[in-house]
Amino acid sequence: MASDKRVKVTLECQTCKRRNYITMKNKQNDRERIELKKYCRWDRVHTVHKETR
Ligand SMILES: [Zn+2]
């Protein structure tokens, strides 16, 4: 049975505002909105990607 502690989040590039990644996070480890540095293929650099809904 799938646990409700793991939720799906969308990561949005803060530079171009495109939604580049969908990932899973553990609600208990990440209570706040997560922020990750990831490669944006539109900007062609690593940018900050933030969780969005
Ligand atoms: Zn971008």
mmCIF file of the protein (N, C-alpha, C, O) and its ligand, coordinates in Angstrom:
data_MODEL
# 
_entry.id   MODEL 
# 
loop_
_entity.id 
_entity.type 
_entity.pdbx_number_of_molecules 
1 polymer     1 
2 non-polymer 1 
# 
_entity_poly.entity_id                      1 
_entity_poly.type                           'polypeptide(L)' 
_entity_poly.nstd_linkage                   no 
_entity_poly.nstd_monomer                   no 
_entity_poly.pdbx_seq_one_letter_code       MASDKRVKVTLECQTCKRRNYITMKNKQNDRERIELKKYCRWDRVHTVHKETR 
_entity_poly.pdbx_seq_one_letter_code_can   MASDKRVKVTLECQTCKRRNYITMKNKQNDRERIELKKYCRWDRVHTVHKETR 
_entity_poly.pdbx_strand_id                 A 
# 
loop_
_entity_poly_seq.entity_id 
_entity_poly_seq.num 
_entity_poly_seq.mon_id 
_entity_poly_seq.hetero 
1 1  MET n 
1 2  ALA n 
1 3  SER n 
1 4  ASP n 
1 5  LYS n 
1 6  ARG n 
1 7  VAL n 
1 8  LYS n 
1 9  VAL n 
1 10 THR n 
1 11 LEU n 
1 12 GLU n 
1 13 CYS n 
1 14 GLN n 
1 15 THR n 
1 16 CYS n 
1 17 LYS n 
1 18 ARG n 
1 19 ARG n 
1 20 ASN n 
1 21 TYR n 
1 22 ILE n 
1 23 THR n 
1 24 MET n 
1 25 LYS n 
1 26 ASN n 
1 27 LYS n 
1 28 GLN n 
1 29 ASN n 
1 30 ASP n 
1 31 ARG n 
1 32 GLU n 
1 33 ARG n 
1 34 ILE n 
1 35 GLU n 
1 36 LEU n 
1 37 LYS n 
1 38 LYS n 
1 39 TYR n 
1 40 CYS n 
1 41 ARG n 
1 42 TRP n 
1 43 ASP n 
1 44 ARG n 
1 45 VAL n 
1 46 HIS n 
1 47 THR n 
1 48 VAL n 
1 49 HIS n 
1 50 LYS n 
1 51 GLU n 
1 52 THR n 
1 53 ARG n 
# 
loop_
_struct_asym.id 
_struct_asym.entity_id 
A 1 
B 2 
# 
loop_
_chem_comp.id 
_chem_comp.type 
_chem_comp.mon_nstd_flag 
ALA 'L-peptide linking' y 
ARG 'L-peptide linking' y 
ASN 'L-peptide linking' y 
ASP 'L-peptide linking' y 
CYS 'L-peptide linking' y 
GLN 'L-peptide linking' y 
GLU 'L-peptide linking' y 
HIS 'L-peptide linking' y 
ILE 'L-peptide linking' y 
LEU 'L-peptide linking' y 
LYS 'L-peptide linking' y 
MET 'L-peptide linking' y 
SER 'L-peptide linking' y 
THR 'L-peptide linking' y 
TRP 'L-peptide linking' y 
TYR 'L-peptide linking' y 
VAL 'L-peptide linking' y 
ZN  non-polymer         . 
# 
_pdbx_entity_nonpoly.entity_id   2 
_pdbx_entity_nonpoly.name        ? 
_pdbx_entity_nonpoly.comp_id     ZN 
# 
_pdbx_nonpoly_scheme.asym_id         B 
_pdbx_nonpoly_scheme.entity_id       2 
_pdbx_nonpoly_scheme.mon_id          ZN 
_pdbx_nonpoly_scheme.ndb_seq_num     1 
_pdbx_nonpoly_scheme.pdb_seq_num     101 
_pdbx_nonpoly_scheme.auth_seq_num    101 
_pdbx_nonpoly_scheme.pdb_mon_id      ZN 
_pdbx_nonpoly_scheme.auth_mon_id     ZN 
_pdbx_nonpoly_scheme.pdb_strand_id   A 
_pdbx_nonpoly_scheme.pdb_ins_code    . 
# 
loop_
_atom_site.group_PDB 
_atom_site.id 
_atom_site.type_symbol 
_atom_site.label_atom_id 
_atom_site.label_alt_id 
_atom_site.label_comp_id 
_atom_site.label_asym_id 
_atom_site.label_entity_id 
_atom_site.label_seq_id 
_atom_site.pdbx_PDB_ins_code 
_atom_site.Cartn_x 
_atom_site.Cartn_y 
_atom_site.Cartn_z 
_atom_site.occupancy 
_atom_site.B_iso_or_equiv 
_atom_site.pdbx_formal_charge 
_atom_site.auth_seq_id 
_atom_site.auth_comp_id 
_atom_site.auth_asym_id 
_atom_site.auth_atom_id 
_atom_site.pdbx_PDB_model_num 
ATOM   1   N  N  . MET A 1 1  ? 0.839  -1.208 0.000   1.00 0.00 ? 1   MET A N  1 
ATOM   2   C  CA . MET A 1 1  ? 0.000  0.000  0.000   1.00 0.00 ? 1   MET A CA 1 
ATOM   3   C  C  . MET A 1 1  ? 0.867  1.249  0.000   1.00 0.00 ? 1   MET A C  1 
ATOM   4   O  O  . MET A 1 1  ? 1.840  1.340  0.749   1.00 0.00 ? 1   MET A O  1 
ATOM   5   N  N  . ALA A 1 2  ? 0.518  2.186  -0.822  1.00 0.00 ? 2   ALA A N  1 
ATOM   6   C  CA . ALA A 1 2  ? 1.316  3.419  -0.920  1.00 0.00 ? 2   ALA A CA 1 
ATOM   7   C  C  . ALA A 1 2  ? 1.146  4.255  0.344   1.00 0.00 ? 2   ALA A C  1 
ATOM   8   O  O  . ALA A 1 2  ? 0.049  4.405  0.882   1.00 0.00 ? 2   ALA A O  1 
ATOM   9   N  N  . SER A 1 3  ? 2.253  4.781  0.786   1.00 0.00 ? 3   SER A N  1 
ATOM   10  C  CA . SER A 1 3  ? 2.213  5.610  1.983   1.00 0.00 ? 3   SER A CA 1 
ATOM   11  C  C  . SER A 1 3  ? 1.841  7.045  1.638   1.00 0.00 ? 3   SER A C  1 
ATOM   12  O  O  . SER A 1 3  ? 2.282  7.574  0.618   1.00 0.00 ? 3   SER A O  1 
ATOM   13  N  N  . ASP A 1 4  ? 1.041  7.670  2.474   1.00 0.00 ? 4   ASP A N  1 
ATOM   14  C  CA . ASP A 1 4  ? 0.684  9.069  2.215   1.00 0.00 ? 4   ASP A CA 1 
ATOM   15  C  C  . ASP A 1 4  ? 1.768  10.016 2.703   1.00 0.00 ? 4   ASP A C  1 
ATOM   16  O  O  . ASP A 1 4  ? 1.615  11.236 2.631   1.00 0.00 ? 4   ASP A O  1 
ATOM   17  N  N  . LYS A 1 5  ? 2.868  9.450  3.201   1.00 0.00 ? 5   LYS A N  1 
ATOM   18  C  CA . LYS A 1 5  ? 3.976  10.290 3.651   1.00 0.00 ? 5   LYS A CA 1 
ATOM   19  C  C  . LYS A 1 5  ? 4.851  10.712 2.479   1.00 0.00 ? 5   LYS A C  1 
ATOM   20  O  O  . LYS A 1 5  ? 5.635  11.655 2.585   1.00 0.00 ? 5   LYS A O  1 
ATOM   21  N  N  . ARG A 1 6  ? 4.711  10.008 1.366   1.00 0.00 ? 6   ARG A N  1 
ATOM   22  C  CA . ARG A 1 6  ? 5.456  10.405 0.178   1.00 0.00 ? 6   ARG A CA 1 
ATOM   23  C  C  . ARG A 1 6  ? 4.491  11.056 -0.814  1.00 0.00 ? 6   ARG A C  1 
ATOM   24  O  O  . ARG A 1 6  ? 3.503  10.454 -1.233  1.00 0.00 ? 6   ARG A O  1 
ATOM   25  N  N  . VAL A 1 7  ? 4.799  12.270 -1.168  1.00 0.00 ? 7   VAL A N  1 
ATOM   26  C  CA . VAL A 1 7  ? 3.900  13.018 -2.039  1.00 0.00 ? 7   VAL A CA 1 
ATOM   27  C  C  . VAL A 1 7  ? 4.631  13.459 -3.309  1.00 0.00 ? 7   VAL A C  1 
ATOM   28  O  O  . VAL A 1 7  ? 5.849  13.637 -3.321  1.00 0.00 ? 7   VAL A O  1 
ATOM   29  N  N  . LYS A 1 8  ? 3.866  13.623 -4.348  1.00 0.00 ? 8   LYS A N  1 
ATOM   30  C  CA . LYS A 1 8  ? 4.418  14.047 -5.633  1.00 0.00 ? 8   LYS A CA 1 
ATOM   31  C  C  . LYS A 1 8  ? 4.508  15.571 -5.654  1.00 0.00 ? 8   LYS A C  1 
ATOM   32  O  O  . LYS A 1 8  ? 3.561  16.266 -5.286  1.00 0.00 ? 8   LYS A O  1 
ATOM   33  N  N  . VAL A 1 9  ? 5.654  16.074 -6.085  1.00 0.00 ? 9   VAL A N  1 
ATOM   34  C  CA . VAL A 1 9  ? 5.800  17.522 -6.186  1.00 0.00 ? 9   VAL A CA 1 
ATOM   35  C  C  . VAL A 1 9  ? 6.316  17.893 -7.574  1.00 0.00 ? 9   VAL A C  1 
ATOM   36  O  O  . VAL A 1 9  ? 7.034  17.124 -8.213  1.00 0.00 ? 9   VAL A O  1 
ATOM   37  N  N  . THR A 1 10 ? 5.944  19.064 -8.016  1.00 0.00 ? 10  THR A N  1 
ATOM   38  C  CA . THR A 1 10 ? 6.430  19.597 -9.279  1.00 0.00 ? 10  THR A CA 1 
ATOM   39  C  C  . THR A 1 10 ? 7.485  20.637 -8.980  1.00 0.00 ? 10  THR A C  1 
ATOM   40  O  O  . THR A 1 10 ? 7.309  21.468 -8.088  1.00 0.00 ? 10  THR A O  1 
ATOM   41  N  N  . LEU A 1 11 ? 8.578  20.598 -9.718  1.00 0.00 ? 11  LEU A N  1 
ATOM   42  C  CA . LEU A 1 11 ? 9.654  21.553 -9.504  1.00 0.00 ? 11  LEU A CA 1 
ATOM   43  C  C  . LEU A 1 11 ? 9.678  22.570 -10.641 1.00 0.00 ? 11  LEU A C  1 
ATOM   44  O  O  . LEU A 1 11 ? 9.755  22.218 -11.818 1.00 0.00 ? 11  LEU A O  1 
ATOM   45  N  N  . GLU A 1 12 ? 9.609  23.823 -10.257 1.00 0.00 ? 12  GLU A N  1 
ATOM   46  C  CA . GLU A 1 12 ? 9.549  24.907 -11.236 1.00 0.00 ? 12  GLU A CA 1 
ATOM   47  C  C  . GLU A 1 12 ? 10.841 25.707 -11.225 1.00 0.00 ? 12  GLU A C  1 
ATOM   48  O  O  . GLU A 1 12 ? 11.315 26.130 -10.171 1.00 0.00 ? 12  GLU A O  1 
ATOM   49  N  N  . CYS A 1 13 ? 11.400 25.907 -12.398 1.00 0.00 ? 13  CYS A N  1 
ATOM   50  C  CA . CYS A 1 13 ? 12.608 26.716 -12.538 1.00 0.00 ? 13  CYS A CA 1 
ATOM   51  C  C  . CYS A 1 13 ? 12.296 28.154 -12.156 1.00 0.00 ? 13  CYS A C  1 
ATOM   52  O  O  . CYS A 1 13 ? 11.315 28.738 -12.616 1.00 0.00 ? 13  CYS A O  1 
ATOM   53  N  N  . GLN A 1 14 ? 13.145 28.711 -11.309 1.00 0.00 ? 14  GLN A N  1 
ATOM   54  C  CA . GLN A 1 14 ? 12.896 30.077 -10.858 1.00 0.00 ? 14  GLN A CA 1 
ATOM   55  C  C  . GLN A 1 14 ? 13.407 31.124 -11.838 1.00 0.00 ? 14  GLN A C  1 
ATOM   56  O  O  . GLN A 1 14 ? 13.143 32.315 -11.674 1.00 0.00 ? 14  GLN A O  1 
ATOM   57  N  N  . THR A 1 15 ? 14.124 30.691 -12.838 1.00 0.00 ? 15  THR A N  1 
ATOM   58  C  CA . THR A 1 15 ? 14.617 31.626 -13.842 1.00 0.00 ? 15  THR A CA 1 
ATOM   59  C  C  . THR A 1 15 ? 13.618 31.789 -14.989 1.00 0.00 ? 15  THR A C  1 
ATOM   60  O  O  . THR A 1 15 ? 13.272 32.911 -15.358 1.00 0.00 ? 15  THR A O  1 
ATOM   61  N  N  . CYS A 1 16 ? 13.161 30.679 -15.547 1.00 0.00 ? 16  CYS A N  1 
ATOM   62  C  CA . CYS A 1 16 ? 12.245 30.778 -16.695 1.00 0.00 ? 16  CYS A CA 1 
ATOM   63  C  C  . CYS A 1 16 ? 10.815 30.382 -16.361 1.00 0.00 ? 16  CYS A C  1 
ATOM   64  O  O  . CYS A 1 16 ? 9.920  30.488 -17.200 1.00 0.00 ? 16  CYS A O  1 
ATOM   65  N  N  . LYS A 1 17 ? 10.605 29.923 -15.128 1.00 0.00 ? 17  LYS A N  1 
ATOM   66  C  CA . LYS A 1 17 ? 9.273  29.566 -14.633 1.00 0.00 ? 17  LYS A CA 1 
ATOM   67  C  C  . LYS A 1 17 ? 8.664  28.354 -15.323 1.00 0.00 ? 17  LYS A C  1 
ATOM   68  O  O  . LYS A 1 17 ? 7.455  28.134 -15.257 1.00 0.00 ? 17  LYS A O  1 
ATOM   69  N  N  . ARG A 1 18 ? 9.501  27.574 -15.981 1.00 0.00 ? 18  ARG A N  1 
ATOM   70  C  CA . ARG A 1 18 ? 8.983  26.353 -16.580 1.00 0.00 ? 18  ARG A CA 1 
ATOM   71  C  C  . ARG A 1 18 ? 9.003  25.237 -15.545 1.00 0.00 ? 18  ARG A C  1 
ATOM   72  O  O  . ARG A 1 18 ? 9.857  25.202 -14.659 1.00 0.00 ? 18  ARG A O  1 
ATOM   73  N  N  . ARG A 1 19 ? 8.057  24.337 -15.677 1.00 0.00 ? 19  ARG A N  1 
ATOM   74  C  CA . ARG A 1 19 ? 8.005  23.188 -14.767 1.00 0.00 ? 19  ARG A CA 1 
ATOM   75  C  C  . ARG A 1 19 ? 8.762  22.035 -15.410 1.00 0.00 ? 19  ARG A C  1 
ATOM   76  O  O  . ARG A 1 19 ? 8.299  21.401 -16.358 1.00 0.00 ? 19  ARG A O  1 
ATOM   77  N  N  . ASN A 1 20 ? 9.930  21.793 -14.864 1.00 0.00 ? 20  ASN A N  1 
ATOM   78  C  CA . ASN A 1 20 ? 10.845 20.863 -15.523 1.00 0.00 ? 20  ASN A CA 1 
ATOM   79  C  C  . ASN A 1 20 ? 10.855 19.470 -14.928 1.00 0.00 ? 20  ASN A C  1 
ATOM   80  O  O  . ASN A 1 20 ? 11.156 18.499 -15.622 1.00 0.00 ? 20  ASN A O  1 
ATOM   81  N  N  . TYR A 1 21 ? 10.531 19.365 -13.661 1.00 0.00 ? 21  TYR A N  1 
ATOM   82  C  CA . TYR A 1 21 ? 10.692 18.072 -13.010 1.00 0.00 ? 21  TYR A CA 1 
ATOM   83  C  C  . TYR A 1 21 ? 9.481  17.722 -12.166 1.00 0.00 ? 21  TYR A C  1 
ATOM   84  O  O  . TYR A 1 21 ? 8.843  18.583 -11.559 1.00 0.00 ? 21  TYR A O  1 
ATOM   85  N  N  . ILE A 1 22 ? 9.190  16.438 -12.148 1.00 0.00 ? 22  ILE A N  1 
ATOM   86  C  CA . ILE A 1 22 ? 8.230  15.933 -11.170 1.00 0.00 ? 22  ILE A CA 1 
ATOM   87  C  C  . ILE A 1 22 ? 8.980  14.918 -10.325 1.00 0.00 ? 22  ILE A C  1 
ATOM   88  O  O  . ILE A 1 22 ? 9.634  14.019 -10.854 1.00 0.00 ? 22  ILE A O  1 
ATOM   89  N  N  . THR A 1 23 ? 8.884  15.062 -9.041  1.00 0.00 ? 23  THR A N  1 
ATOM   90  C  CA . THR A 1 23 ? 9.629  14.181 -8.161  1.00 0.00 ? 23  THR A CA 1 
ATOM   91  C  C  . THR A 1 23 ? 8.766  13.806 -6.964  1.00 0.00 ? 23  THR A C  1 
ATOM   92  O  O  . THR A 1 23 ? 7.640  14.281 -6.818  1.00 0.00 ? 23  THR A O  1 
ATOM   93  N  N  . MET A 1 24 ? 9.309  12.955 -6.122  1.00 0.00 ? 24  MET A N  1 
ATOM   94  C  CA . MET A 1 24 ? 8.623  12.580 -4.905  1.00 0.00 ? 24  MET A CA 1 
ATOM   95  C  C  . MET A 1 24 ? 9.403  13.119 -3.727  1.00 0.00 ? 24  MET A C  1 
ATOM   96  O  O  . MET A 1 24 ? 10.633 13.145 -3.746  1.00 0.00 ? 24  MET A O  1 
ATOM   97  N  N  . LYS A 1 25 ? 8.696  13.545 -2.714  1.00 0.00 ? 25  LYS A N  1 
ATOM   98  C  CA . LYS A 1 25 ? 9.388  13.921 -1.493  1.00 0.00 ? 25  LYS A CA 1 
ATOM   99  C  C  . LYS A 1 25 ? 8.709  13.258 -0.304  1.00 0.00 ? 25  LYS A C  1 
ATOM   100 O  O  . LYS A 1 25 ? 7.533  12.897 -0.347  1.00 0.00 ? 25  LYS A O  1 
ATOM   101 N  N  . ASN A 1 26 ? 9.486  13.114 0.746   1.00 0.00 ? 26  ASN A N  1 
ATOM   102 C  CA . ASN A 1 26 ? 8.962  12.557 1.981   1.00 0.00 ? 26  ASN A CA 1 
ATOM   103 C  C  . ASN A 1 26 ? 8.490  13.712 2.860   1.00 0.00 ? 26  ASN A C  1 
ATOM   104 O  O  . ASN A 1 26 ? 9.277  14.560 3.280   1.00 0.00 ? 26  ASN A O  1 
ATOM   105 N  N  . LYS A 1 27 ? 7.212  13.722 3.120   1.00 0.00 ? 27  LYS A N  1 
ATOM   106 C  CA . LYS A 1 27 ? 6.599  14.804 3.897   1.00 0.00 ? 27  LYS A CA 1 
ATOM   107 C  C  . LYS A 1 27 ? 7.264  15.017 5.264   1.00 0.00 ? 27  LYS A C  1 
ATOM   108 O  O  . LYS A 1 27 ? 7.340  16.135 5.774   1.00 0.00 ? 27  LYS A O  1 
ATOM   109 N  N  . GLN A 1 28 ? 7.733  13.920 5.829   1.00 0.00 ? 28  GLN A N  1 
ATOM   110 C  CA . GLN A 1 28 ? 8.320  14.033 7.174   1.00 0.00 ? 28  GLN A CA 1 
ATOM   111 C  C  . GLN A 1 28 ? 9.719  14.625 7.133   1.00 0.00 ? 28  GLN A C  1 
ATOM   112 O  O  . GLN A 1 28 ? 10.147 15.283 8.081   1.00 0.00 ? 28  GLN A O  1 
ATOM   113 N  N  . ASN A 1 29 ? 10.435 14.393 6.036   1.00 0.00 ? 29  ASN A N  1 
ATOM   114 C  CA . ASN A 1 29 ? 11.772 14.977 5.906   1.00 0.00 ? 29  ASN A CA 1 
ATOM   115 C  C  . ASN A 1 29 ? 11.715 16.407 5.405   1.00 0.00 ? 29  ASN A C  1 
ATOM   116 O  O  . ASN A 1 29 ? 12.553 17.237 5.757   1.00 0.00 ? 29  ASN A O  1 
ATOM   117 N  N  . ASP A 1 30 ? 10.711 16.684 4.575   1.00 0.00 ? 30  ASP A N  1 
ATOM   118 C  CA . ASP A 1 30 ? 10.606 18.005 3.954   1.00 0.00 ? 30  ASP A CA 1 
ATOM   119 C  C  . ASP A 1 30 ? 9.244  18.604 4.263   1.00 0.00 ? 30  ASP A C  1 
ATOM   120 O  O  . ASP A 1 30 ? 8.302  18.472 3.481   1.00 0.00 ? 30  ASP A O  1 
ATOM   121 N  N  . ARG A 1 31 ? 9.152  19.238 5.370   1.00 0.00 ? 31  ARG A N  1 
ATOM   122 C  CA . ARG A 1 31 ? 7.878  19.847 5.749   1.00 0.00 ? 31  ARG A CA 1 
ATOM   123 C  C  . ARG A 1 31 ? 7.627  21.141 4.973   1.00 0.00 ? 31  ARG A C  1 
ATOM   124 O  O  . ARG A 1 31 ? 6.490  21.498 4.664   1.00 0.00 ? 31  ARG A O  1 
ATOM   125 N  N  . GLU A 1 32 ? 8.719  21.821 4.673   1.00 0.00 ? 32  GLU A N  1 
ATOM   126 C  CA . GLU A 1 32 ? 8.611  23.063 3.913   1.00 0.00 ? 32  GLU A CA 1 
ATOM   127 C  C  . GLU A 1 32 ? 8.614  22.730 2.423   1.00 0.00 ? 32  GLU A C  1 
ATOM   128 O  O  . GLU A 1 32 ? 8.831  21.585 2.027   1.00 0.00 ? 32  GLU A O  1 
ATOM   129 N  N  . ARG A 1 33 ? 8.373  23.741 1.619   1.00 0.00 ? 33  ARG A N  1 
ATOM   130 C  CA . ARG A 1 33 ? 8.522  23.555 0.180   1.00 0.00 ? 33  ARG A CA 1 
ATOM   131 C  C  . ARG A 1 33 ? 10.000 23.355 -0.145  1.00 0.00 ? 33  ARG A C  1 
ATOM   132 O  O  . ARG A 1 33 ? 10.856 24.095 0.339   1.00 0.00 ? 33  ARG A O  1 
ATOM   133 N  N  . ILE A 1 34 ? 10.284 22.371 -0.949  1.00 0.00 ? 34  ILE A N  1 
ATOM   134 C  CA . ILE A 1 34 ? 11.683 22.070 -1.225  1.00 0.00 ? 34  ILE A CA 1 
ATOM   135 C  C  . ILE A 1 34 ? 12.231 22.937 -2.360  1.00 0.00 ? 34  ILE A C  1 
ATOM   136 O  O  . ILE A 1 34 ? 11.494 23.427 -3.216  1.00 0.00 ? 34  ILE A O  1 
ATOM   137 N  N  . GLU A 1 35 ? 13.542 23.102 -2.330  1.00 0.00 ? 35  GLU A N  1 
ATOM   138 C  CA . GLU A 1 35 ? 14.267 23.891 -3.322  1.00 0.00 ? 35  GLU A CA 1 
ATOM   139 C  C  . GLU A 1 35 ? 15.484 23.090 -3.739  1.00 0.00 ? 35  GLU A C  1 
ATOM   140 O  O  . GLU A 1 35 ? 16.267 22.653 -2.896  1.00 0.00 ? 35  GLU A O  1 
ATOM   141 N  N  . LEU A 1 36 ? 15.642 22.898 -5.029  1.00 0.00 ? 36  LEU A N  1 
ATOM   142 C  CA . LEU A 1 36 ? 16.763 22.103 -5.500  1.00 0.00 ? 36  LEU A CA 1 
ATOM   143 C  C  . LEU A 1 36 ? 17.445 22.804 -6.662  1.00 0.00 ? 36  LEU A C  1 
ATOM   144 O  O  . LEU A 1 36 ? 16.806 23.460 -7.485  1.00 0.00 ? 36  LEU A O  1 
ATOM   145 N  N  . LYS A 1 37 ? 18.767 22.647 -6.704  1.00 0.00 ? 37  LYS A N  1 
ATOM   146 C  CA . LYS A 1 37 ? 19.501 23.138 -7.869  1.00 0.00 ? 37  LYS A CA 1 
ATOM   147 C  C  . LYS A 1 37 ? 19.516 22.030 -8.908  1.00 0.00 ? 37  LYS A C  1 
ATOM   148 O  O  . LYS A 1 37 ? 20.061 20.948 -8.687  1.00 0.00 ? 37  LYS A O  1 
ATOM   149 N  N  . LYS A 1 38 ? 18.906 22.327 -10.041 1.00 0.00 ? 38  LYS A N  1 
ATOM   150 C  CA . LYS A 1 38 ? 18.829 21.319 -11.094 1.00 0.00 ? 38  LYS A CA 1 
ATOM   151 C  C  . LYS A 1 38 ? 19.126 21.959 -12.442 1.00 0.00 ? 38  LYS A C  1 
ATOM   152 O  O  . LYS A 1 38 ? 19.040 23.174 -12.618 1.00 0.00 ? 38  LYS A O  1 
ATOM   153 N  N  . TYR A 1 39 ? 19.479 21.093 -13.384 1.00 0.00 ? 39  TYR A N  1 
ATOM   154 C  CA . TYR A 1 39 ? 19.784 21.593 -14.711 1.00 0.00 ? 39  TYR A CA 1 
ATOM   155 C  C  . TYR A 1 39 ? 18.484 21.933 -15.439 1.00 0.00 ? 39  TYR A C  1 
ATOM   156 O  O  . TYR A 1 39 ? 17.566 21.117 -15.524 1.00 0.00 ? 39  TYR A O  1 
ATOM   157 N  N  . CYS A 1 40 ? 18.432 23.148 -15.955 1.00 0.00 ? 40  CYS A N  1 
ATOM   158 C  CA . CYS A 1 40 ? 17.285 23.561 -16.759 1.00 0.00 ? 40  CYS A CA 1 
ATOM   159 C  C  . CYS A 1 40 ? 17.700 23.523 -18.222 1.00 0.00 ? 40  CYS A C  1 
ATOM   160 O  O  . CYS A 1 40 ? 18.634 24.216 -18.625 1.00 0.00 ? 40  CYS A O  1 
ATOM   161 N  N  . ARG A 1 41 ? 17.009 22.718 -19.014 1.00 0.00 ? 41  ARG A N  1 
ATOM   162 C  CA . ARG A 1 41 ? 17.430 22.601 -20.412 1.00 0.00 ? 41  ARG A CA 1 
ATOM   163 C  C  . ARG A 1 41 ? 17.045 23.824 -21.233 1.00 0.00 ? 41  ARG A C  1 
ATOM   164 O  O  . ARG A 1 41 ? 17.554 24.018 -22.337 1.00 0.00 ? 41  ARG A O  1 
ATOM   165 N  N  . TRP A 1 42 ? 16.155 24.641 -20.702 1.00 0.00 ? 42  TRP A N  1 
ATOM   166 C  CA . TRP A 1 42 ? 15.768 25.874 -21.395 1.00 0.00 ? 42  TRP A CA 1 
ATOM   167 C  C  . TRP A 1 42 ? 16.807 26.969 -21.142 1.00 0.00 ? 42  TRP A C  1 
ATOM   168 O  O  . TRP A 1 42 ? 17.173 27.704 -22.059 1.00 0.00 ? 42  TRP A O  1 
ATOM   169 N  N  . ASP A 1 43 ? 17.275 27.073 -19.910 1.00 0.00 ? 43  ASP A N  1 
ATOM   170 C  CA . ASP A 1 43 ? 18.297 28.070 -19.580 1.00 0.00 ? 43  ASP A CA 1 
ATOM   171 C  C  . ASP A 1 43 ? 19.706 27.550 -19.852 1.00 0.00 ? 43  ASP A C  1 
ATOM   172 O  O  . ASP A 1 43 ? 20.656 28.328 -19.946 1.00 0.00 ? 43  ASP A O  1 
ATOM   173 N  N  . ARG A 1 44 ? 19.834 26.247 -19.974 1.00 0.00 ? 44  ARG A N  1 
ATOM   174 C  CA . ARG A 1 44 ? 21.107 25.559 -20.205 1.00 0.00 ? 44  ARG A CA 1 
ATOM   175 C  C  . ARG A 1 44 ? 22.116 25.771 -19.083 1.00 0.00 ? 44  ARG A C  1 
ATOM   176 O  O  . ARG A 1 44 ? 23.326 25.739 -19.310 1.00 0.00 ? 44  ARG A O  1 
ATOM   177 N  N  . VAL A 1 45 ? 21.619 25.983 -17.897 1.00 0.00 ? 45  VAL A N  1 
ATOM   178 C  CA . VAL A 1 45 ? 22.466 26.066 -16.707 1.00 0.00 ? 45  VAL A CA 1 
ATOM   179 C  C  . VAL A 1 45 ? 21.718 25.440 -15.542 1.00 0.00 ? 45  VAL A C  1 
ATOM   180 O  O  . VAL A 1 45 ? 20.531 25.126 -15.641 1.00 0.00 ? 45  VAL A O  1 
ATOM   181 N  N  . HIS A 1 46 ? 22.434 25.264 -14.435 1.00 0.00 ? 46  HIS A N  1 
ATOM   182 C  CA . HIS A 1 46 ? 21.765 24.830 -13.223 1.00 0.00 ? 46  HIS A CA 1 
ATOM   183 C  C  . HIS A 1 46 ? 21.087 26.027 -12.575 1.00 0.00 ? 46  HIS A C  1 
ATOM   184 O  O  . HIS A 1 46 ? 21.708 27.069 -12.365 1.00 0.00 ? 46  HIS A O  1 
ATOM   185 N  N  . THR A 1 47 ? 19.830 25.870 -12.266 1.00 0.00 ? 47  THR A N  1 
ATOM   186 C  CA . THR A 1 47 ? 19.069 26.947 -11.646 1.00 0.00 ? 47  THR A CA 1 
ATOM   187 C  C  . THR A 1 47 ? 18.351 26.386 -10.421 1.00 0.00 ? 47  THR A C  1 
ATOM   188 O  O  . THR A 1 47 ? 18.275 25.173 -10.226 1.00 0.00 ? 47  THR A O  1 
ATOM   189 N  N  . VAL A 1 48 ? 17.833 27.289 -9.612  1.00 0.00 ? 48  VAL A N  1 
ATOM   190 C  CA . VAL A 1 48 ? 17.050 26.855 -8.458  1.00 0.00 ? 48  VAL A CA 1 
ATOM   191 C  C  . VAL A 1 48 ? 15.655 26.460 -8.929  1.00 0.00 ? 48  VAL A C  1 
ATOM   192 O  O  . VAL A 1 48 ? 14.977 27.220 -9.621  1.00 0.00 ? 48  VAL A O  1 
ATOM   193 N  N  . HIS A 1 49 ? 15.246 25.275 -8.546  1.00 0.00 ? 49  HIS A N  1 
ATOM   194 C  CA . HIS A 1 49 ? 13.900 24.804 -8.843  1.00 0.00 ? 49  HIS A CA 1 
ATOM   195 C  C  . HIS A 1 49 ? 13.129 24.682 -7.544  1.00 0.00 ? 49  HIS A C  1 
ATOM   196 O  O  . HIS A 1 49 ? 13.607 24.082 -6.581  1.00 0.00 ? 49  HIS A O  1 
ATOM   197 N  N  . LYS A 1 50 ? 11.952 25.246 -7.521  1.00 0.00 ? 50  LYS A N  1 
ATOM   198 C  CA . LYS A 1 50 ? 11.147 25.237 -6.307  1.00 0.00 ? 50  LYS A CA 1 
ATOM   199 C  C  . LYS A 1 50 ? 9.910  24.393 -6.482  1.00 0.00 ? 50  LYS A C  1 
ATOM   200 O  O  . LYS A 1 50 ? 9.340  24.283 -7.567  1.00 0.00 ? 50  LYS A O  1 
ATOM   201 N  N  . GLU A 1 51 ? 9.524  23.812 -5.391  1.00 0.00 ? 51  GLU A N  1 
ATOM   202 C  CA . GLU A 1 51 ? 8.282  23.045 -5.374  1.00 0.00 ? 51  GLU A CA 1 
ATOM   203 C  C  . GLU A 1 51 ? 7.084  23.958 -5.659  1.00 0.00 ? 51  GLU A C  1 
ATOM   204 O  O  . GLU A 1 51 ? 6.992  25.073 -5.146  1.00 0.00 ? 51  GLU A O  1 
ATOM   205 N  N  . THR A 1 52 ? 6.201  23.466 -6.467  1.00 0.00 ? 52  THR A N  1 
ATOM   206 C  CA . THR A 1 52 ? 5.005  24.238 -6.759  1.00 0.00 ? 52  THR A CA 1 
ATOM   207 C  C  . THR A 1 52 ? 3.795  23.306 -6.770  1.00 0.00 ? 52  THR A C  1 
ATOM   208 O  O  . THR A 1 52 ? 3.956  22.087 -6.702  1.00 0.00 ? 52  THR A O  1 
ATOM   209 N  N  . ARG A 1 53 ? 2.609  23.851 -6.852  1.00 0.00 ? 53  ARG A N  1 
ATOM   210 C  CA . ARG A 1 53 ? 1.401  23.019 -6.888  1.00 0.00 ? 53  ARG A CA 1 
ATOM   211 C  C  . ARG A 1 53 ? 0.624  23.174 -8.179  1.00 0.00 ? 53  ARG A C  1 
ATOM   212 O  O  . ARG A 1 53 ? -0.414 22.537 -8.354  1.00 0.00 ? 53  ARG A O  1 
HETATM 213 ZN ZN . ZN  B 2 .  ? 14.737 27.519 -16.524 1.00 0.00 2 101 ZN  A ZN 1 
# 
